[in-house]
Amino acid sequence: MFTETAIKTLSHYKTPFYYYDLALLKKTLETVNTESSKYNYHVHYAFKANTNARLIDIIKQYGLGADCVSGNEVKCAIENGFEASHIVFAGVGKNDDEINYALEKNIFCFNCESMQELDVINELAAKKNKVASIALRINPNVDAHTHKYITTGLEENKFGINPYEFETVIEKIKILPNLKLIGLHFHIGSQITDLSPYKKLCTRVNEINHFFLNKGFDLPVINVGGGIGINYHQPDKEAIIDFAAYFKVFHDFIELRKNQQLHFELGRAIIAQCGSLISRVLYIKNGINTNFAILDAGMTELIRPALYQAYHKIENISSDSSTTIKYDVVGPICESSDCFGKAVELPETKRGDLIAIRSAGAYGEVMSSRYNLRDEVRSYFSE
């Protein structure tokens, strides 16, 4: 990914910063559109993955909808040219101001996650003399076999409506005049690298879809979320995931009725591989048992390793040494958890070397903070 010319250019920028490969992003979006269009599937970009204005402008140009989990994400989508009719608003804790804004903008759908939320949206919609289109976020109790912090489809998770609540929900919807149930929404987790959980999801979707039909609800929209994982260990080998196989699983195993639409919410799979966090080595601290490479980037720029021990490939892109040494690659933040990787094998590294932390386009810049009064992280782009 990093040519000699690119490295020379990057060396002139003040670190740390995010570096985005726009050509890779465009190629990924082309692949998404090509493979999803085979089955007339609808794809929404999950704004929570990255809201960098340059990136979402490109994503908009490829015709994706927007999947939002806060009122400000809905506002960001609208202000950046996404059509309100292609915006879905999910999230387990939507507040009144957020709901009111989305109602005013006539978004496509609210993905509702609790019975009390149904009451609140109905009440707020009534005050505006509107009818809100909703989908029920269903907890299918499918184990995605991913990290416990990013699993969302089990009964023990806070998300969604459980099957034992279906009868009560149906009776409630019948008496709430300012709600229109148009679909069912599912999401079982993130960074799923095995397609078999999606087959299990399809089975549950088929069962639940049929249940609601028997109750008199012929729903036009089925939303199966996203969560397909990327290759963090070999980002160049698999820069674009196998979207053909991913969409084909749903084509083969889900049973849609005539005119039912299938919607997806993809974030990481679209944006992660096009972004890297570029940092510079401040100090090398050699010990008896451990060597430390101390960077000028820290958990304030990329929190995933500290938050849930996420792996990112770490590369020294400026060293030409043939000697390799193992380093704990750490940041400058006053926290012991401020560590990007332990015993990382790198070319012999010195002060001033450029370090690339790969696959950081998703949940990197968007989760950055100014803890320790750090400067806001910058971003640069390659065409």
N, C-alpha and C positions, 0 to 999 in steps of 0.2 A: 504493500500500500504506500510506503514511504520511499519515493525515489530520491536520488541524490539532490536533484533540483528542489524537490519539496522540502527536504531536510534543511537545505541551505536557506530557503525562504523562511521556514519556521524558526530558524535560529535567530532571526532578526526581531521576532515578536517578544514582547515582555510576557513571561510566564507567571502563573499558569493560565491556560486558555483551552477552550474547546475548539476542536478542528473538525469540520464537517466536509465530507466528500459528497458534493451535490450530484456528481455524475452517478455515483452508486445509488443514491436515494432515488433518482429518476429511473434508473434501470430496475430498481426494486418495485417502484410503483407501476411501471410498465408490466412487470411480471404479475403483480397482484391483479391488475385490470385484465390482462390476457387470460389468466386462469379462472378468475371469478366469473368473467363474462361467458365462459363456456356453459354455465348453468344459470345465467341471469341472476347471480347472487348480488346482494347489496353490501358494500363494505363501508364502514365508518372508521375514521381515524380516532384512536383513543388519545384525546388531548393530554391526559395526565402523563403520557410518556415524554413529551417534549413540546413546549409552546414557543420555541424560538420563532420569531416572526418570519424570518427568511425561509425556514423549513416548512412552516404551515402554509405559506403562500404557494410553495411548490406543490404541496400535497393537495391544496384546493384546486390547482390547475388540472390535476388528474381526476377530478370529479368525485372524490370521496366525500362521504358525509362526515359528521362530527359526533363522536361519543364523548359526552361531558359528565363530570362528576362534581361540579360545583357551579354556582351561579356565575362566577367570574370566568370559568371556562366557556359557559354558554355565551357570555358577553364577548369574550375573545373570539370565539368562532364567528359570531355575527359581525363584529367589527372588522374581521379579516376576510369577509366576503362569502362565508359559508351560508347557504340558503337555510332559513329557519325550518323549512319543510324537510330538511335532511339532518336535523339535529335531534339527538336523543339525550335525555337528561337522567342519568342514573345516580346512585348514591344512597346510602342507608340513612343519612341525616340531613336532608334538604331543609333549609330554614325558610321562613315565610317570605322574606325578601327575595330569595333566590327563586322560589316558586312563582311569586308574583311577576318577576321580570320575565321568566320563561313563558308564562301565560300571556303577558303583553305582546311578546314576540311571536306567538302562535307556533311554537316549536312542534316538531313532528310527534314526539311522544315522551311522556314521563315513564321511566321504568320504576315501578313502585315496589318497595321492599317490606312493607308492614301494613297491617290493617289500619292502624292509626293514621298512617300517611294517606291512605285513601280518604279518610274523613277530612283531613286538613286540606288536601288538594281540592276536594269537592266544595268545601266551604269557601276557599279563596276564589275558586272559579265562579261560584255563584255570585260573589260580590262584584265580579267583573262581567256578569251575564255571559259567561263563556262555558263551553263544554270542553274539558281537557281530555285529550286522547292519552290512554295509559296502556302499558303492558305490565303484567305481573312478573316481578323478578322471583323465579321459582328456585328453591333450594332442592336440587335433584338427588342429594346425598350420593354423589359420585366422587370417589377419591381420585384426585389428579396425580397423586404420588409426587408432589413437589414440596418445597420448603413450607414448613407449617405457617410461616408468616404470610405466604402468598397463596395459600389454599383457601378457596372461598365457597366450595360447593358441598360442604358437609353440614349436618345438622348442628354441630358444635360451633360453627362459624356464625358471625353476627349478621350475615347477609341473607336476604331473601325470605320468602314465605314457604313454610313447610307443608308437605302434602296433607298432614292431619288438619290443617287450617282451611283446606279448599272449600268445603261445604259452607263454612262461615263466611269466607270471602265472597263466594258466589251470591249468597243471600244479601250481603252488604252492598255489592255492586248493583243489584237489582233495585235498591231503594235510594241510590245516590244519583240524582238526575243530572248532575254536572260532570259526570265521568262517562267516558266511552271506552270500553275495553276493546282494544284492537289487537292485542298480541300477548305472547308469552316470552319472557326473557330468562336466559340461563347464562351462567359463567362459573366455571368450576375451578379456576385458578390460573396462575401465570407460570411461565417458563416450563411448559409441558413439552418434553422432548420425545415422548412415546405417544403414538397416535391411538393406542388402544383405549385410553380413557375417553376419547372422543366417540369411539364406537359405543361405549357404555352410555355416554351422554345421549347419543342418538336414540338408543333403546328407550331411555327414560323420557325423552322428548316425545317419541311416538306414543307412549302410554299416556302421558299427561295431555298431549294434544287431543287424543281420542276421548279422554275423560271429559274435557271441556266441550267437545263437540256433542257428546251425549247429554250434556247439561244445557244445550241450546246455544253454545257460543262457537260459531264458525269463524275463527279468528284469521284475519288476513296476514298477520306478521308473526314469524317465529324468529327470535333473536338468540343466537347460540354463543354470543360473546366472542372471546378470543383466547389468548393465553398460549398460543403456540410458541415454543421456545426457539432460541438461537444457539449457535455453536460458539460459546465463549472461549473454548480452549483452542479452536482453530478458526479464527475469524476470516482469514484469507481463503481458506479451503472451502468454506461455506458462507460466503458473503451474503448470498441470498438463499433463504430457506426453500425447501421443496414445496412451494405453494400448490403445485399440481397435485401432489399426494394429499396434502391437507384438505383442499376443497373436495377432492374425489371421495374421501371418507364420508363426508356428509351427503354427497350425491348417491353413494352406494347404500348408506344405512339409514338415512332419515326418510320418513314417509310424509311428503307434503301433499296436501290436497290441491286440486286445481285452483290456480290463482293465489295460492299462499306464497308469500315472499319469505326468503331466508336471508337474514341479516347477520353480519359479523362486525366485531369491534376489535380491530387490530392496532396495536401500538408498537410494542417492542419489536415485533417481527418486521415492521416497516422501517423503523428509525434507528435501531440500536447499532447495527454494524457500520453505519456511515459516520459515526462520531467517535473521536478519541480525545481523551484528556491529555494535553501536553504539559509537561512539567520539567523543571530543571533541578539537578542535584545541587543542594546547598552544601552538604557535608557528608563525608564518609567517616563513620565511627566504627573502628575495628575493635573487636573484643576477643576474649579467649574462646568463647563458644559461639558468639553471634557477631556478624558484621551488619551494620546498619547503613542503608542509603537513605539519607534524610532529604526529602523533596520539598519544593516550595508549594506544592499542592497537598491538600489534606482532605479530611472527611468533610470539610466545609464545601469542597468542590465536588466530591464524589463520596456519598455516604453509604452506598450499598455494601461495601466490604465490612464496615463497622456495624451497620444496622443488622444485617443477617448473614454475615460471613460469605458474601457473594464473591465468586472468583472472577477476576478480569486478567487477561493476559497482559503481562508487563514487559515492555521491550526497551532496551537502550538503543535508540536509533542514531546516535552520533558516535558511539565508540567503534573503533576498528581493531580492538584488542582481540587476540586469539586465545587469551587466557580467560577462563570462566571462574566466577566466584559466586557463592551463595550469599544473598543479602536478605535481611528483613527490610522491605521497602515501606518506609513510614513517612508520615507528614509532620508538619510543625505544630499541630494543634495540641493544646495542653490537656490531652486525654490519652490514656494507654490504649484505647480502642482505635486510635488514629493510625491504622496500619492497612496498607493495600495488599500485602502478601508476605508470607513468611518463607524463608529459605528459597527465595526466587533465584534461579540460576541465570546470571547475566554475564556479558563480557565484563572484564575488569573495569570498574566504574570509578569516575573521578568527579570532583567538583566541576559544575558547569555542563555536564553531559545532559542531553535531552532524553527524557523518558516519555514513552507513549503508553498510556493505559487504554487498552483497546475496548471495543464494543460498549462504549459509554454514551452512545447517542440517546438511549432510553433511560429515564430515571437518573440522569446525571446532572446536567445543567438545571433541569427543572426542580430538583430537590436540593440545590445548593443553598447555602445560608451565609450569613455574615457573623456567625459565632466567632468570638475573639476579636470582633470588629474587623474582620477580614474584608479586603476589597471585593466588590462584586466581580464574579468571574466573567472574562471576556469570551468572545467567540470569533473565529475566522473560518473562511470557506474556500474550498477549491472547486473549480468547475469540472 
